[in-house]
Amino acid sequence: MREDDGSVYKCTATNEYGSAEATTTVTVFFPPKSEIHNCPRHVTEGDNVTLYCNATGNPPPEVAWIRSGEVLMKPSVNLVSAINRSQSGMYKCMAWNGIGNNYTANCSVHVKRK
């Protein structure tokens, strides 16, 4: 279980010749999941728009923002300064870490005239 990640287990063996102990730490790998916070569905042309993506997984996933099949940037925060109507559309936050499948969260942004 994910909650077991980092748990330390100790094993003790004893016989007529003495005893020995060993410890091990559990590492639980799990696929990525991404979530977009505060998706601004409708914005006005000229506004600054900030999209936040929270990605979890072990190992920690990498993140990329994608719009119309084009990778925009790789950080978890995507800032669009002075957005224009041509930048309307579906913004996708894709997370990957090599475990399982990539995970994509979507945010549809509609830019209206001033």
Buried (B, 14 or more C-beta within 10 A) or exposed (E): EEEEEEEEEEEEEEEEEEEEEEEEEEEEEBBBBBEBEEBBEEBEBEBEBEBBBBBBBBEEBBBBBBBEEEEBEEEBEBEBEEBEEEBBEEBBBBBBBEEEEBBBBEBEBEBEEE
